[in-house]
Amino acid sequence: MGNRQWRAALALFGVAIVPPLFAALPATAAEQPPGVVINEAYVNGGSANAAYKNKFVELYNSSSQAVNLDGWSIQYRPATGTGAATGIASLSGK
């Protein structure tokens, strides 16, 4: 067998053997998304020409279970700032 024939045989072997190996891998479950997500946020409240007077954040529980928010908080950090958060709102309840 010449060099060219070996390459062709090796390529054919790879095409025939490699795909079934991937098909035999066990399926893994996708990671579950968190139950609570930020559904909507309006951060321009109180600014000049803003549509609304106040800022707000709407949370949505995408799970069927109640989620305890004790110890959670929403914090404001300006896009240009690197310091500590200000305007911290503590959350609680279910």
N, CA, C and O atoms as CSV, one atom per row, in Angstrom:
chain,resi,resn,atom,element,x,y,z
A,1,MET,N,N,0.844,-1.179,0.000
A,1,MET,CA,C,0.000,0.000,0.000
A,1,MET,C,C,0.885,1.236,0.000
A,1,MET,O,O,1.836,1.337,0.775
A,2,GLY,N,N,0.559,2.174,-0.880
A,2,GLY,CA,C,1.341,3.393,-0.940
A,2,GLY,C,C,0.902,4.386,0.135
A,2,GLY,O,O,-0.095,4.184,0.828
A,3,ASN,N,N,1.671,5.453,0.249
A,3,ASN,CA,C,1.408,6.483,1.250
A,3,ASN,C,C,0.013,7.086,1.071
A,3,ASN,O,O,-0.696,7.331,2.047
A,4,ARG,N,N,-0.365,7.317,-0.160
A,4,ARG,CA,C,-1.674,7.904,-0.459
A,4,ARG,C,C,-2.801,6.954,-0.046
A,4,ARG,O,O,-3.826,7.395,0.472
A,5,GLN,N,N,-2.614,5.675,-0.271
A,5,GLN,CA,C,-3.629,4.693,0.103
A,5,GLN,C,C,-3.762,4.600,1.621
A,5,GLN,O,O,-4.872,4.449,2.132
A,6,TRP,N,N,-2.646,4.689,2.349
A,6,TRP,CA,C,-2.697,4.662,3.813
A,6,TRP,C,C,-3.489,5.856,4.342
A,6,TRP,O,O,-4.298,5.717,5.259
A,7,ARG,N,N,-3.254,7.010,3.768
A,7,ARG,CA,C,-3.982,8.205,4.200
A,7,ARG,C,C,-5.480,8.055,3.938
A,7,ARG,O,O,-6.301,8.407,4.785
A,8,ALA,N,N,-5.828,7.538,2.778
A,8,ALA,CA,C,-7.235,7.339,2.441
A,8,ALA,C,C,-7.875,6.325,3.386
A,8,ALA,O,O,-9.006,6.514,3.836
A,9,ALA,N,N,-7.149,5.252,3.683
A,9,ALA,CA,C,-7.678,4.235,4.596
A,9,ALA,C,C,-7.843,4.802,5.999
A,9,ALA,O,O,-8.837,4.518,6.669
A,10,LEU,N,N,-6.887,5.595,6.448
A,10,LEU,CA,C,-6.963,6.212,7.767
A,10,LEU,C,C,-8.133,7.197,7.838
A,10,LEU,O,O,-8.847,7.239,8.840
A,11,ALA,N,N,-8.328,7.983,6.789
A,11,ALA,CA,C,-9.451,8.922,6.757
A,11,ALA,C,C,-10.779,8.170,6.784
A,11,ALA,O,O,-11.701,8.573,7.494
A,12,LEU,N,N,-10.886,7.094,6.028
A,12,LEU,CA,C,-12.104,6.293,6.013
A,12,LEU,C,C,-12.359,5.679,7.381
A,12,LEU,O,O,-13.500,5.635,7.841
A,13,PHE,N,N,-11.305,5.207,8.033
A,13,PHE,CA,C,-11.424,4.647,9.376
A,13,PHE,C,C,-11.943,5.709,10.344
A,13,PHE,O,O,-12.838,5.439,11.146
A,14,GLY,N,N,-11.380,6.916,10.269
A,14,GLY,CA,C,-11.811,8.005,11.149
A,14,GLY,C,C,-13.265,8.371,10.935
A,14,GLY,O,O,-13.993,8.607,11.899
A,15,VAL,N,N,-13.697,8.420,9.691
A,15,VAL,CA,C,-15.089,8.756,9.386
A,15,VAL,C,C,-16.029,7.656,9.865
A,15,VAL,O,O,-17.147,7.942,10.290
A,16,ALA,N,N,-15.594,6.416,9.801
A,16,ALA,CA,C,-16.452,5.297,10.186
A,16,ALA,C,C,-16.489,5.065,11.692
A,16,ALA,O,O,-17.517,4.633,12.213
A,17,ILE,N,N,-15.405,5.337,12.404
A,17,ILE,CA,C,-15.302,4.986,13.819
A,17,ILE,C,C,-15.616,6.149,14.756
A,17,ILE,O,O,-16.294,5.945,15.763
A,18,VAL,N,N,-15.152,7.349,14.462
A,18,VAL,CA,C,-15.269,8.469,15.400
A,18,VAL,C,C,-16.716,8.896,15.667
A,18,VAL,O,O,-17.061,9.054,16.838
A,19,PRO,N,N,-17.586,9.094,14.674
A,19,PRO,CA,C,-18.960,9.538,14.988
A,19,PRO,C,C,-19.733,8.618,15.928
A,19,PRO,O,O,-20.415,9.123,16.820
A,20,PRO,N,N,-19.663,7.293,15.777
A,20,PRO,CA,C,-20.376,6.446,16.742
A,20,PRO,C,C,-19.863,6.599,18.173
A,20,PRO,O,O,-20.621,6.391,19.120
A,21,LEU,N,N,-18.596,6.957,18.348
A,21,LEU,CA,C,-18.071,7.163,19.695
A,21,LEU,C,C,-18.762,8.340,20.370
A,21,LEU,O,O,-19.061,8.283,21.563
A,22,PHE,N,N,-19.017,9.403,19.621
A,22,PHE,CA,C,-19.718,10.552,20.188
A,22,PHE,C,C,-21.176,10.219,20.478
A,22,PHE,O,O,-21.748,10.722,21.444
A,23,ALA,N,N,-21.772,9.387,19.659
A,23,ALA,CA,C,-23.164,8.993,19.882
A,23,ALA,C,C,-23.300,8.145,21.142
A,23,ALA,O,O,-24.376,8.091,21.738
A,24,ALA,N,N,-22.230,7.489,21.548
A,24,ALA,CA,C,-22.282,6.618,22.721
A,24,ALA,C,C,-22.052,7.367,24.032
A,24,ALA,O,O,-22.168,6.771,25.103
A,25,LEU,N,N,-21.726,8.663,23.971
A,25,LEU,CA,C,-21.515,9.427,25.199
A,25,LEU,C,C,-22.823,9.556,25.963
A,25,LEU,O,O,-23.877,9.728,25.350
A,26,PRO,N,N,-22.778,9.476,27.280
A,26,PRO,CA,C,-24.016,9.604,28.056
A,26,PRO,C,C,-24.554,11.030,27.993
A,26,PRO,O,O,-23.790,11.995,27.957
A,27,ALA,N,N,-25.859,11.144,27.980
A,27,ALA,CA,C,-26.498,12.456,27.961
A,27,ALA,C,C,-26.382,13.088,29.338
A,27,ALA,O,O,-26.485,12.402,30.355
A,28,THR,N,N,-26.170,14.386,29.366
A,28,THR,CA,C,-26.118,15.100,30.636
A,28,THR,C,C,-27.257,16.107,30.674
A,28,THR,O,O,-27.587,16.729,29.665
A,29,ALA,N,N,-27.839,16.255,31.827
A,29,ALA,CA,C,-28.944,17.193,31.981
A,29,ALA,C,C,-28.417,18.618,31.953
A,29,ALA,O,O,-27.335,18.906,32.464
A,30,ALA,N,N,-29.193,19.496,31.351
A,30,ALA,CA,C,-28.831,20.909,31.347
A,30,ALA,C,C,-28.977,21.463,32.755
A,30,ALA,O,O,-29.854,21.049,33.513
A,31,GLU,N,N,-28.111,22.397,33.090
A,31,GLU,CA,C,-28.175,23.008,34.414
A,31,GLU,C,C,-29.485,23.778,34.550
A,31,GLU,O,O,-29.892,24.502,33.642
A,32,GLN,N,N,-30.132,23.610,35.690
A,32,GLN,CA,C,-31.396,24.295,35.934
A,32,GLN,C,C,-31.148,25.787,36.132
A,32,GLN,O,O,-30.228,26.171,36.854
A,33,PRO,N,N,-31.962,26.629,35.495
A,33,PRO,CA,C,-31.807,28.064,35.719
A,33,PRO,C,C,-32.245,28.419,37.133
A,33,PRO,O,O,-32.998,27.671,37.756
A,34,PRO,N,N,-31.780,29.548,37.639
A,34,PRO,CA,C,-32.195,29.937,38.987
A,34,PRO,C,C,-33.688,30.210,39.022
A,34,PRO,O,O,-34.283,30.583,38.011
A,35,GLY,N,N,-34.298,30.020,40.197
A,35,GLY,CA,C,-35.732,30.252,40.324
A,35,GLY,C,C,-36.109,31.711,40.220
A,35,GLY,O,O,-37.157,32.039,39.664
A,36,VAL,N,N,-35.271,32.600,40.748
A,36,VAL,CA,C,-35.579,34.023,40.742
A,36,VAL,C,C,-34.662,34.721,39.744
A,36,VAL,O,O,-33.441,34.576,39.791
A,37,VAL,N,N,-35.272,35.476,38.849
A,37,VAL,CA,C,-34.510,36.224,37.850
A,37,VAL,C,C,-34.994,37.670,37.838
A,37,VAL,O,O,-36.115,37.963,38.253
A,38,ILE,N,N,-34.144,38.564,37.362
A,38,ILE,CA,C,-34.572,39.947,37.150
A,38,ILE,C,C,-35.370,39.952,35.863
A,38,ILE,O,O,-34.830,39.690,34.789
A,39,ASN,N,N,-36.657,40.251,35.969
A,39,ASN,CA,C,-37.544,40.239,34.822
A,39,ASN,C,C,-37.538,41.583,34.107
A,39,ASN,O,O,-37.604,41.641,32.879
A,40,GLU,N,N,-37.458,42.652,34.871
A,40,GLU,CA,C,-37.498,43.987,34.287
A,40,GLU,C,C,-36.821,44.957,35.241
A,40,GLU,O,O,-36.920,44.812,36.459
A,41,ALA,N,N,-36.137,45.937,34.687
A,41,ALA,CA,C,-35.509,46.974,35.508
A,41,ALA,C,C,-35.638,48.304,34.781
A,41,ALA,O,O,-35.450,48.384,33.567
A,42,TYR,N,N,-35.959,49.338,35.532
A,42,TYR,CA,C,-36.006,50.700,34.998
A,42,TYR,C,C,-35.098,51.533,35.879
A,42,TYR,O,O,-35.408,51.781,37.044
A,43,VAL,N,N,-33.984,51.962,35.327
A,43,VAL,CA,C,-32.969,52.635,36.138
A,43,VAL,C,C,-32.881,54.134,35.884
A,43,VAL,O,O,-32.033,54.804,36.472
A,44,ASN,N,N,-33.735,54.672,35.025
A,44,ASN,CA,C,-33.679,56.100,34.719
A,44,ASN,C,C,-34.640,56.934,35.543
A,44,ASN,O,O,-34.715,58.147,35.345
A,45,GLY,N,N,-35.369,56.334,36.449
A,45,GLY,CA,C,-36.335,57.085,37.250
A,45,GLY,C,C,-35.687,58.250,37.975
A,45,GLY,O,O,-34.611,58.112,38.557
A,46,GLY,N,N,-36.355,59.408,37.934
A,46,GLY,CA,C,-35.827,60.601,38.585
A,46,GLY,C,C,-34.864,61.389,37.722
A,46,GLY,O,O,-34.475,62.494,38.100
A,47,SER,N,N,-34.470,60.866,36.587
A,47,SER,CA,C,-33.569,61.581,35.682
A,47,SER,C,C,-34.361,62.564,34.836
A,47,SER,O,O,-35.577,62.433,34.697
A,48,ALA,N,N,-33.679,63.536,34.278
A,48,ALA,CA,C,-34.336,64.514,33.405
A,48,ALA,C,C,-34.972,63.793,32.223
A,48,ALA,O,O,-34.357,62.913,31.621
A,49,ASN,N,N,-36.195,64.166,31.897
A,49,ASN,CA,C,-36.959,63.601,30.774
A,49,ASN,C,C,-37.240,62.109,30.925
A,49,ASN,O,O,-37.503,61.435,29.930
A,50,ALA,N,N,-37.192,61.586,32.129
A,50,ALA,CA,C,-37.482,60.166,32.354
A,50,ALA,C,C,-38.982,59.919,32.269
A,50,ALA,O,O,-39.782,60.778,32.640
A,51,ALA,N,N,-39.351,58.760,31.786
A,51,ALA,CA,C,-40.770,58.410,31.664
A,51,ALA,C,C,-41.416,58.198,33.026
A,51,ALA,O,O,-42.607,58.464,33.190
A,52,TYR,N,N,-40.654,57.724,34.002
A,52,TYR,CA,C,-41.188,57.463,35.340
A,52,TYR,C,C,-40.371,58.220,36.380
A,52,TYR,O,O,-39.204,58.544,36.160
A,53,LYS,N,N,-41.000,58.493,37.506
A,53,LYS,CA,C,-40.346,59.245,38.578
A,53,LYS,C,C,-39.370,58.380,39.373
A,53,LYS,O,O,-38.329,58.869,39.814
A,54,ASN,N,N,-39.691,57.113,39.558
A,54,ASN,CA,C,-38.895,56.224,40.412
A,54,ASN,C,C,-38.223,55.117,39.612
A,54,ASN,O,O,-38.698,54.713,38.551
A,55,LYS,N,N,-37.121,54.646,40.141
A,55,LYS,CA,C,-36.454,53.461,39.596
A,55,LYS,C,C,-37.169,52.225,40.138
A,55,LYS,O,O,-37.776,52.284,41.207
A,56,PHE,N,N,-37.105,51.101,39.408
A,56,PHE,CA,C,-37.666,49.862,39.949
A,56,PHE,C,C,-36.981,48.649,39.342
A,56,PHE,O,O,-36.407,48.705,38.255
A,57,VAL,N,N,-37.061,47.564,40.074
A,57,VAL,CA,C,-36.581,46.260,39.620
A,57,VAL,C,C,-37.697,45.269,39.888
A,57,VAL,O,O,-38.214,45.199,41.003
A,58,GLU,N,N,-38.074,44.501,38.869
A,58,GLU,CA,C,-39.104,43.474,39.026
A,58,GLU,C,C,-38.432,42.108,39.019
A,58,GLU,O,O,-37.718,41.761,38.079
A,59,LEU,N,N,-38.667,41.343,40.068
A,59,LEU,CA,C,-38.149,39.981,40.157
A,59,LEU,C,C,-39.243,39.004,39.761
A,59,LEU,O,O,-40.423,39.247,40.014
A,60,TYR,N,N,-38.852,37.903,39.141
A,60,TYR,CA,C,-39.802,36.875,38.724
A,60,TYR,C,C,-39.294,35.520,39.198
A,60,TYR,O,O,-38.133,35.173,38.983
A,61,ASN,N,N,-40.162,34.766,39.837
A,61,ASN,CA,C,-39.842,33.411,40.278
A,61,ASN,C,C,-40.290,32.447,39.187
A,61,ASN,O,O,-41.486,32.213,39.010
A,62,SER,N,N,-39.332,31.890,38.460
A,62,SER,CA,C,-39.666,30.997,37.345
A,62,SER,C,C,-39.896,29.555,37.788
A,62,SER,O,O,-40.221,28.697,36.967
A,63,SER,N,N,-39.732,29.288,39.073
A,63,SER,CA,C,-39.959,27.931,39.566
A,63,SER,C,C,-41.371,27.809,40.134
A,63,SER,O,O,-42.085,28.803,40.268
A,64,SER,N,N,-41.756,26.600,40.458
A,64,SER,CA,C,-43.074,26.367,41.059
A,64,SER,C,C,-43.000,26.383,42.582
A,64,SER,O,O,-44.011,26.174,43.253
A,65,GLN,N,N,-41.820,26.629,43.130
A,65,GLN,CA,C,-41.612,26.641,44.579
A,65,GLN,C,C,-41.458,28.078,45.074
A,65,GLN,O,O,-40.948,28.940,44.359
A,66,ALA,N,N,-41.903,28.322,46.298
A,66,ALA,CA,C,-41.656,29.618,46.921
A,66,ALA,C,C,-40.161,29.745,47.202
A,66,ALA,O,O,-39.513,28.770,47.580
A,67,VAL,N,N,-39.620,30.938,47.019
A,67,VAL,CA,C,-38.201,31.189,47.248
A,67,VAL,C,C,-38.065,32.169,48.401
A,67,VAL,O,O,-38.677,33.237,48.390
A,68,ASN,N,N,-37.274,31.813,49.384
A,68,ASN,CA,C,-37.041,32.673,50.536
A,68,ASN,C,C,-36.010,33.735,50.159
A,68,ASN,O,O,-34.879,33.402,49.806
A,69,LEU,N,N,-36.391,35.002,50.231
A,69,LEU,CA,C,-35.507,36.097,49.856
A,69,LEU,C,C,-34.752,36.687,51.041
A,69,LEU,O,O,-34.019,37.663,50.879
A,70,ASP,N,N,-34.919,36.116,52.219
A,70,ASP,CA,C,-34.207,36.618,53.395
A,70,ASP,C,C,-32.702,36.608,53.128
A,70,ASP,O,O,-32.149,35.605,52.677
A,71,GLY,N,N,-32.058,37.718,53.406
A,71,GLY,CA,C,-30.621,37.825,53.188
A,71,GLY,C,C,-30.242,38.295,51.791
A,71,GLY,O,O,-29.066,38.557,51.536
A,72,TRP,N,N,-31.200,38.408,50.882
A,72,TRP,CA,C,-30.929,38.900,49.542
A,72,TRP,C,C,-30.991,40.423,49.561
A,72,TRP,O,O,-31.610,41.015,50.445
A,73,SER,N,N,-30.350,41.052,48.585
A,73,SER,CA,C,-30.445,42.506,48.452
A,73,SER,C,C,-30.279,42.893,46.989
A,73,SER,O,O,-29.726,42.145,46.184
A,74,ILE,N,N,-30.770,44.070,46.676
A,74,ILE,CA,C,-30.539,44.688,45.371
A,74,ILE,C,C,-29.670,45.901,45.653
A,74,ILE,O,O,-29.982,46.705,46.532
A,75,GLN,N,N,-28.578,46.031,44.906
A,75,GLN,CA,C,-27.612,47.087,45.182
A,75,GLN,C,C,-27.336,47.900,43.928
A,75,GLN,O,O,-27.311,47.371,42.817
A,76,TYR,N,N,-27.130,49.189,44.125
A,76,TYR,CA,C,-26.823,50.082,43.012
A,76,TYR,C,C,-25.332,50.376,42.984
A,76,TYR,O,O,-24.728,50.731,43.996
A,77,ARG,N,N,-24.761,50.219,41.810
A,77,ARG,CA,C,-23.378,50.630,41.560
A,77,ARG,C,C,-23.367,51.376,40.231
A,77,ARG,O,O,-23.868,50.860,39.232
A,78,PRO,N,N,-22.807,52.578,40.203
A,78,PRO,CA,C,-22.741,53.285,38.922
A,78,PRO,C,C,-21.807,52.557,37.954
A,78,PRO,O,O,-20.857,51.894,38.371
A,79,ALA,N,N,-22.085,52.689,36.679
A,79,ALA,CA,C,-21.289,51.999,35.663
A,79,ALA,C,C,-19.833,52.441,35.683
A,79,ALA,O,O,-18.947,51.658,35.340
A,80,THR,N,N,-19.575,53.680,36.079
A,80,THR,CA,C,-18.206,54.192,36.079
A,80,THR,C,C,-17.520,54.044,37.426
A,80,THR,O,O,-16.324,54.309,37.546
A,81,GLY,N,N,-18.264,53.624,38.437
A,81,GLY,CA,C,-17.692,53.539,39.780
A,81,GLY,C,C,-17.048,52.205,40.069
A,81,GLY,O,O,-17.401,51.182,39.483
A,82,THR,N,N,-16.101,52.233,40.980
A,82,THR,CA,C,-15.450,51.001,41.405
A,82,THR,C,C,-15.561,50.811,42.909
A,82,THR,O,O,-15.029,49.844,43.454
A,83,GLY,N,N,-16.242,51.718,43.579
A,83,GLY,CA,C,-16.342,51.660,45.032
A,83,GLY,C,C,-17.445,50.734,45.502
A,83,GLY,O,O,-17.987,49.929,44.745
A,84,ALA,N,N,-17.754,50.877,46.768
A,84,ALA,CA,C,-18.791,50.055,47.393
A,84,ALA,C,C,-20.167,50.416,46.842
A,84,ALA,O,O,-20.383,51.519,46.340
A,85,ALA,N,N,-21.074,49.478,46.945
A,85,ALA,CA,C,-22.445,49.690,46.475
A,85,ALA,C,C,-23.143,50.719,47.351
A,85,ALA,O,O,-22.870,50.828,48.546
A,86,THR,N,N,-24.048,51.471,46.736
A,86,THR,CA,C,-24.895,52.418,47.462
A,86,THR,C,C,-26.338,52.073,47.137
A,86,THR,O,O,-26.604,51.267,46.245
A,87,GLY,N,N,-27.255,52.672,47.846
A,87,GLY,CA,C,-28.662,52.404,47.552
A,87,GLY,C,C,-29.012,50.939,47.715
A,87,GLY,O,O,-29.645,50.353,46.836
A,88,ILE,N,N,-28.615,50.341,48.817
A,88,ILE,CA,C,-28.851,48.917,49.050
A,88,ILE,C,C,-30.262,48.711,49.590
A,88,ILE,O,O,-30.635,49.302,50.603
A,89,ALA,N,N,-31.041,47.876,48.916
A,89,ALA,CA,C,-32.397,47.533,49.358
A,89,ALA,C,C,-32.400,46.068,49.783
A,89,ALA,O,O,-32.202,45.176,48.959
A,90,SER,N,N,-32.625,45.827,51.069
A,90,SER,CA,C,-32.689,44.452,51.573
A,90,SER,C,C,-34.026,43.832,51.212
A,90,SER,O,O,-35.059,44.499,51.266
A,91,LEU,N,N,-34.009,42.562,50.845
A,91,LEU,CA,C,-35.226,41.839,50.488
A,91,LEU,C,C,-35.545,40.833,51.577
A,91,LEU,O,O,-34.651,40.363,52.282
A,92,SER,N,N,-36.810,40.507,51.711
A,92,SER,CA,C,-37.219,39.490,52.678
A,92,SER,C,C,-38.535,38.894,52.230
A,92,SER,O,O,-39.213,39.437,51.358
A,93,GLY,N,N,-38.886,37.783,52.829
A,93,GLY,CA,C,-40.162,37.141,52.540
A,93,GLY,C,C,-40.058,36.071,51.487
A,93,GLY,O,O,-38.981,35.749,50.984
A,94,LYS,N,N,-41.229,35.525,51.170
A,94,LYS,CA,C,-41.318,34.470,50.157
A,94,LYS,C,C,-42.238,34.905,49.057
A,94,LYS,O,O,-42.453,34.160,48.101
